[in-house]
Amino acid sequence: MKTLVTLASGILILAASTSWAEVYRHVDAQGNVTFSDEPIKGGEPVKVKPVTTITLPKPEAVREPRKLREEVERKGASYDNLAFAYPQDDQAFHSGNGTVTFEVRSTPGLKPGHKYEITLDGQPVGQSTSGSVTVPNIDRGTHSAVAHIIDRNGVQVKTGQPIRFTVHRPSVAQ
């Protein structure tokens, strides 16, 4: 057991010491490239850039994810419902220029500092305190949208059920 520990310690010390050693590059007659930490006849030293290191914050300076999640869930629990009034799920409609005005409602209404946020196909497209978000030039086809309530820090505190809708737009056949 002592031999195993001594051997492991020796390997670690050797690995640590080679990380500061120079590196040499050698190309043999067949074009094979070899790198080594020992000089090779016909080899050339290679400059190795220093390793980038970062210092992580101390654990006590970072809020525990569980506590943060519980805080967000507690804020979100104060909203009973969040849903689209328009468009409705699985609705199809015509929009000549692709403009869609989303109407969102929550029970109770928004708290001070909170906003409605609409994501379209996974991307945020607008925020509002009135519950009305107009998005121009949406492509024809079927899309998914989700309404969120975000607090003043931009943290989502409530997420509604996603909806799917289809936009029909005129096309010019050629």
Secondary structure, 3 states (H helix, E strand, C coil): CHHHHHHHHHHHHHHHHHCCCCEEEEECCCCCEEEECCCCCCCEEECCCCCCCCCCCCHHHCCCHHHHHHHHHHHHCCCCEEEEEECCCCEEEECCCCCEEEEEEEECCCCCCCEEEEEECCEEEEEECCCEEEECCCCCEEEEEEEEEECCCCCEEEECCCEEEEEECCCCCC
